[in-house]
Amino acid sequence: MKDILLTVKRQKTEIKVFCVCIVLAYLMNIIAIIAYGTSWSELWTQSLWMLLITCGFYGLSIVLRLLYYGIRQLRK
């Protein structure tokens, strides 16, 4: 069985992807606050939901990257 090695470069890449997911979740929240005209305090009071959405985005990015690498391997 092949061991999974997580290098420092790979960890930095994953942290960057997760940070992008956080930014996307908060941008989505800001757009919703503007669109529905609600209080800006919801930006902080809905932090748990933002974390959940962030994890969803990160999971989606993992699935898309796995599909990309799978298709790439099939072409070889």
Sequence and secondary structure as in RCSB ss.txt:
>XXXX:A:sequence
MKDILLTVKRQKTEIKVFCVCIVLAYLMNIIAIIAYGTSWSELWTQSLWMLLITCGFYGLSIVLRLLYYGIRQLR
K
>XXXX:A:secstr
       HHHHHHHHHHHHHHHHHHHHHHHHHHHHHT  TTHHHHTHHHHHHHHHHHHHHHHHHHHHHHHHHHHH
 
